[in-house]
Amino acid sequence: MTQENQFPPISNELLRALEERFPAQDFGPGESLRELDYHYGQRSVIRFLLAKSTEQRENSLTSIINN
């Protein structure tokens, strides 16, 4: 694994806690752009961690199968 691909393991508990703390939500036309940016920035980090977690699980399964 290259240095740029290394990332600490992401637990399901962390992902669940983040989903509870920063749930996806819908906004009405009265919301400010600042509020939208803030919310979608939080969700962007959660989506990144979900993708990394999936990648880590797939890589661990692949390494088990290949050994």
Beta strands, then each sheet from edge to edge (+ up, - down):
end
